[in-house]
Amino acid sequence: MSTSRPSAGRPSAGGRTLPQVMESLGTFFHQLGMPPIAGRMLAWLALSESGCDSLDAMAGTLKASKASVSSMARLLAERGFVERVPVLERRDCYRLRADAWENVLRARLAAIASAKGLAEEGLWLIGEGEHPARPRLESLREFSEVCAALERDLPSLLARLRKATARPRRAPASRSVFPT
C-alpha cells in the first residue's frame, strides 16, 4: 500500500505547510494525554490523502519502529479512535473511526468526571470544619459533576448539533433523481 504523504504545498493563512500542521496536530493529541507516536498517527490519518495506511507505511512515514506503531494502533483501537480495515494485499490498514473525535471528547469528560471521587475523598479527609482546601475541593467536585452530566448528555447534544449544522445534500447535476 502506498502512503499518501501530505505535500509541502501552499502555506496556510497562518503561513504553515501541511506537514507543519500535521506536527502541531500530533503535539495537540500528545497534550491530550496520548503517547507521542499515537498523537502523530492520529494526525497522519486525519491529514493524509487516503486516510488509511498500513503499519509498515505509517512506521516509515512517522520514522518510528513497526513495533511502536503496532502497539499504538492497538491502543488507539481500544480507545475507539481508529479501526482496522482489511485490504486486498493481505495487510490490514488503519483509519480514523467516524466517531473518533466524539470518543476523544468522551474520554476527556470521563477522566475529569472521575475526579469527583477524589474530591469527595479529600473533603472527607479534611473533615467538616473550615479548611483552606475546602473551596478548591468543592469546586473540583462541582466541575466533575458538570463533566459527568455532559458525558451523559453527549449523545443528545451531538445529535442536536448535527441537526443544526446539517448541510442539505444536492443531487449530482448529471444524474436525474427519477429514472428515464
N, C-alpha and C positions, 0 to 999 in steps of 0.2 A: 504494500500500500504506500503510495507516495504521500509525503506530507504537503500540506498547503501552507507554506510559510507566509506570514504577513509581509507585505512588501514595505520597503523603507519609504516608498512613495511620497505623496504630498504631505506636508505637515498639517496638523490640526489648527484650529483657530488659536489654540494656545501655543503653537509653534512646535509641537511634539509630533514624532512619527509614530506609526502603528507599533513597532517594536518597543518604543519608549512607553507608550500607553500600556502595552502588554506587561511590561516590567512593573509599572506602577500598580496595575490591577493585581498582579501576583503579590506585591507587597501589601496591598489592601486586604487580600484574603488572609495573608500571614498575620496581619494585625488583628483580624477577627478570630485568631486562635488556630488557624491551620498551620501545619508544618510548612516550611518554605517551598518544598517541592510540590506539595499538594496545592498550594496557592498558585504556583506557576502553571501547574497542569490545568487548573480551572481557568486561569487567564488564557492559556493556549486554546483550550476547547471553546471558549467564548469568542475568541477573535480569529481563529483560523478559518480559511475559506471553506473547508469541508466540515468543520465542526466535529469531526470524528477521526480518531487516529489509533494506531496500534501502539502497544507498549514499546516496541523497538523504535518506532518512529518518534514517539514522544521522548524516549531516553536520548536519542540522537539530537533532537531539536533542542531539548532543555539542558543538554550536556550533563546528564545525570545517569547513574547506573540503572540498568534494567531492573535490578532487584529493588532499588529505591522507588522507581516509578511503579513497579508492580505492587509493592506494599501500600503506596499512596493511593493507587487506583482501588485497591481493596477497601481502604479506609474511606475514600470518597463515596464508594458504592454503598458501604454500610451506613453512611450518614445521609444517603439519599440525594447526593449531588450529581453523580454520574451513573451511567448504566452501560453494561457490556452488550455489544451488538455483534452477532456473528456475521462474518463476511465470507465471500466465496474462497478466498485464499487460505482457508482453514486457520485463520488467525482472527481472534476477536479484536474488535476495535472498541474504543470507549467514546462516549459522547455525553454532553450535559443532559440531565433529565429535564423534561419540560417544566417540572416544578422545582428545579434546583434552587432558585432564588427564594422561593417560599420556604424551602427546607432550611436555608441559611437563617432566615428570619425566625422560623420555629425553634431552631436550635438555640439561637441567642436569647429568645424570650424564655425558653425553658431553663436555660442556665441562670438567668437573672432571677426568675421566679423561685428557683431552688434556694436562693439566699434567704428566703423568708424564715426557714427553719433555723438557720444560723443566727439571724437577727433575734428570733424568739429565744433561742438558747442563751445568747448574750444578755438579753433582758432578764431572763430568769436568774442568771449568774450574778448580775449586779443587784438583784433584789428590788423590793418595792420602793425604797427610799429614793431621795434625789441623788442623781449621779451625773457627772458631766457627759457621759456617753449615751444617756437615755435618749435625748432628742435625735442623735445620729442613728441609733439603732431603730428607733421608731420610724424614722424617715426611710431607712432601708427596708423595713418590714412593709411599709405602705407602698413603696415603689415596687417591691417584689409582688405584692398583691395586684397592683395595676398590670404588671407584666403577665401574671398568671391569667388575669381577665382578658388581656389582649390575645394571649395564646389560645384561650378557649374560644374567643370570638373571631379568630383569624379566618376560618373558612367563610363565614358570612361577610366579614369585612372585605375579603378579597373578591368574593362574588359580586358585591355591590360596586367595588372599584372597577372590576372588569366590565360590568354592565354600563357604568357611567363613561368609561373610556373606549367602549367598543366602537370600532370604525365600521361603517357599512361596507359590505363587500360588493364589488362591481363584477358583473359578468364580463368575460373577455369580449372585446369588440368583434372578433372574427367569428364567434360562435353565437348562435341563437339559443335561447333557453328552450324553445319549442322545436321539436324535430320537424324537418321539412319534408 
